[in-house]
Each structure stands twice: as structure tokens, then as C-alpha cells.
């Protein structure tokens, strides 16, 4: 039954639109309902690249998500963050699906600070989409751009735009549309132990989606996370910890009909 539902969702175009940007592919982000657009961190490589500007260590990150517990609908992500004197570069690769249907994104990003309060970034993407009936994948290029602004010592605001120029691969098959996705949100440091995150995502052709999440520092390096998103309040949760130069994040999201999607991310600073 689950496989049938997934197949129906693919035909409806939901997976095609949801996977276009292949963003938020990290356990910390998923644990907090992907409401991290204004939160600078390692995962900014896959969400809002402007958050990379303050990273001063060479970083390698690996993520695996088993969508609804099915390998055929898994997501894999690899990335590296490379700091420079006047900015930070990032290289990422993300893939959703296996043999039946597969879409991947390769991105090259550059982020830097502009003064003490603003960070901005630009990323160039190469997208590849494969169907079983086609011998060669469809490939195209697009861009992402993001910004994070410090409003006060405890409040940050973030903006991100993916694929500014929406278009279709086929004038006949509208399900192949590559949507534009605009996201804006806030990160609020409530206390030394508790952070709040909120975000609104607007995908072209869809209604806005509201997301919210919290992160609680339970025992210093150990963190607990939770979030909800959408009109049906889809829940998510997870945890993370730091051990010297290794950072481990684990989490899950839940769909009312399709079930749980566990995810794990490993980050290592060199």
C-alpha cells in the first residue's frame, strides 16, 4: 500500500516539486521542520548558503535519509565547506531516488560577510533528472541566493530564493515544472539553552507553508529538537551531539499516511 501511495504521489508531481531544490537535506534541519533559513550552521550548505560565511574550519558532511523507510525513495547528500580569507566556499551533491526515478543536484556556493550584520551567498546548481523510459537524464542549471541579517544580538532574519526563473521542461507536461521557491524566516535565541526558529516557504503554484521549530541544549554538547510544519502540522524531532571534531545529528519526520522518515547526518571538522 505504501509503495502504491508513493507511486501515485510521483505521478501527481508532488515528488518532482518537493525534490526540485533538494534543500534541507540534514538531520538538524529535518528535526526542526526545516525552519532553519535564518540559522547559520554547517547545514547551511543545503539550506541557506549565507549561513556558511562565519565558518572558519574545513568541514565534510554526509547525510542519509530513508524516506518513509523505503530505500527506493532515499536521499543522500555529500558536501564540503572550504573557508577562505574573505569568504567561504561550499561544494555539495544531493541525490533523491534510485533506479526507477532519480534526481540529483550538484552545487557550488560562495558566501561572505558584508560588514558585521549581513552575510550573503550565491550558488550555481546543475540538476539531473532520470526516468526509466529515457536513456539520458534531463539536465539543466539554476541558481540559489541567500542572505542573513543580524537584527539584534538574539535575533537573525534569513532570506533564500531558489530557481528565480521558473520554467517547464515540456509545454505539454506541466508536472515537469521547476518551481521557484522563496523562503524567509527568523532565528531567536530565547536563552542560553533554548532557540526558536520560524519560517514561511512559498513555492510557485502552491500556498505558503509555515514551519516552526525549537532547539534545546540539554547537556551542553547534547541538543534536543522538535518542530511542526504545514496546515496538517506534520511533526518532526531529533537530537544531536558534538564529540571533539565530530558532530552527529539524528532525527525523523512523520507523514500521516506514509509514516516515518529517519535521517542521520555526520559532520567532521578538519
N, C-alpha and C positions, 0 to 999 in steps of 0.2 A: 504493500500500500504506500509506504514511504517513497519508494522508487517511482511509483506512478505519479505521486504528487509532485516530486521534483521534476519529472519529465514534463508535466503539464505547466509548471512554472517556467521552464525553459521556453516552451512554445509560446507562452504568453508574453515573453520578453522581459520578465522580472529579473532573471539572472543576467541578461545582457545589459540591462541598465544598471543593476546593482554592482556589476563587476567592471563597469567601464573604466573607472578610475583606479580600481584595485587599491584603494586607500584604506587607512585604519587597520592594516594587517599587523597588529601587535597585540599581545595579551593584555597589556595595561590599558590600551585604548578600548578593546572589546569589553573588558571588565567594567568600564565606566560608561557604557552605552555609546562609545565613540564620541564623547563630548569633550575632546581634548584639543580643539583647534587653537586655544589660547595658552596651552601648557607647553613651554619649551622643555624638550627631553630627547632622549635617544630615538624615540618612536616618531619624532617629527619628520624623520626621513620618509615616512609613509603617510603622513597626515598634512601638517603644515610645515614646509621646509624652512620657514623663517625661524622656527624654534631651534635650528641647528647652529645659529650664529654664535651662541655662547659656549659651545662645546670646544674644549681645548685638548682633548685626548683622541688618539686614533682608536676607532671603535669598529667592531664587527658584530653584526646582529643576524640571528637566524630565527625564523618563525614557522610553525606548522599548525594549521587549523584543520580539524576533521569536521567539515560542515555536516551537521545532523548525523554524525557518526558514520558517514559513508566516504570511503577513500576516493570514489569517483568524483566527489564534489569537494575535495580538499583544496586548501590554499597553502602555498609555500612561498616564503619570502626570504631573500638574502640581501644584505646591504652592508656598506662600509661608510664611515664618516671620516673625512680627512681634513684636519684643521690646517689653516694657513695663517700667515701673519695678519692679513687684513680680511679674513673671512673663513668660511668653512664650506667644503665641497662634500657632496654625497653621491654615491652610486648605488642604485637599487635594482633588484629584479624580483618581480612578483608573478606567480602563476596560479590561476584557478582552473580546476578541472583536470581531466586525464585524457583518455583516448577519444571518447565519444564527443566531447566538447572541451575546448581548451582556449583560454585567453591569457595572454601574458603582457606585462609591461616592463620595459627597461627604461630607467630614468637616470638622468644626470642633473644634479642640482648644485646651485651655488647660493650661499646665504651670507649676509654680513650685517653688522650693526651700522646704523646711521645716527650718530650721537649716542646719548645714554638711554634714550627712551624708545627707540624704534629699531626693529630688525625687519629685513625684507629678504625675499628669496625668489628665484626663478628656476624652474625645472623644465627640461625638454624630455618628452616621452616618446618612445617607439612602442606602439601597440600591435600585437599579433593575435589574430583570432582564427581558430581552426574548427572546421566542421567535417564530419565523416564523409560527406558527399563531395568535398572539394579536395583536389590533390595538393593544392598550395594554400597556405594561410592568407587571409586578408591582412595587410599591414598598412599602417598609417602613422602619422606623427601628430602630436599635440603638445600643449604647454600647460604648466601649472604655475601659479604665482600666489605668494602669500605674504602676510605682514602681521607682526605682533607689536603692540604698543603698550608701554607701561603707563597706566593711568595714575597709580599711586604705589607705594611700597607693597601693598597687599592685593592690588587688582591689576590684571592684564586683560587686554582685549585682542582677539585674533580674527583675521580675515583670510579666506582662501578661495581661489577660483580655479577650477579645473576645466579644461577644454572650453575656452571662451567662445569659440565659433562652432556651435552645434551644427551637425550635418548628417546626411544619411548615406549609407553605402549603396543603397538602391532606391530609386524613385518609386518603386512598386512595393517593396517590402519595408514597411515603416518600422517593423520591430528591430531593424538594424540601426536605428538612430543612435548616434553617440551624443548623449545629453551633456549640456553644460551643468556644472554643479557649483553652487556658491554656498559657502559656509561662513558663519560668523558666531563668535562665542566669547565667553568670559571665564577667567580663572580667578578665584577669590581665595586667598589664604585667610581662613577664619581664625585659626590659631596655629601654634607650632605643630600640633598633632592632626589637624583637620583641614582639608582643602575641598572646595566646592567647584564644580565645573558645569557650565551650561552652554548649549549650542543650538542654533537653528540652521538646518540644512534645506536648501531649495534646489531641487533638480528640475531642469526644464521639462515641462509637461506634467509634473507632479505637484501635489500640495506640499507646503513646508512641513518638515519633520522636526519636532522639538526633542532634544536629548538632554539628560542631566545625570551627573554622577558625583560621587564623593570618594575621597581617599583618606584613610585614617592610618596614621603612624602608630601602630600598636606597641612595638618594642624597638624603637629606634630604626634599625635597618629592615624591620618586618612591617609590611603595609597590607592593609585590608581595603578592598574596593567594591563598589556596587553602583548600579545605575539602571535607568529605565529610559525607553525611547518609544516614540510613535504614539498614535491615538490609542492603540491597544496595550500600551505600557509594557512592551517586551522587556523582561528583566535580564540582567547580567550581573556577574560578580566574579571576584578573583582575589589573588594575593600576589605579593612579590617580596623578594628579599635580596640583599646585597652581601656578598662574601668576598671581601678584598676587591679584586677587579672583575669579578663575575657577578652579573645581575640576572636573576631568574624571575620571570613573571609567568603565572598560570591563571587561566580564567575560563569562563564559559558564557555563552549567550543562550537564550531559550526562545523557541518559536512554539506557539500554542498548538500547531498541527504537526510540525515536523520534528520537534524535540530539541535536544541539547546539541551545542556545537562547542566542544572543548578546544582550547588553544594554548600553546606554550611558546614563549619567546626567551631566547638566551642572548645576552649581551656581554661582550668581553672587551675591556679596555686594555690596550697595549701600552 
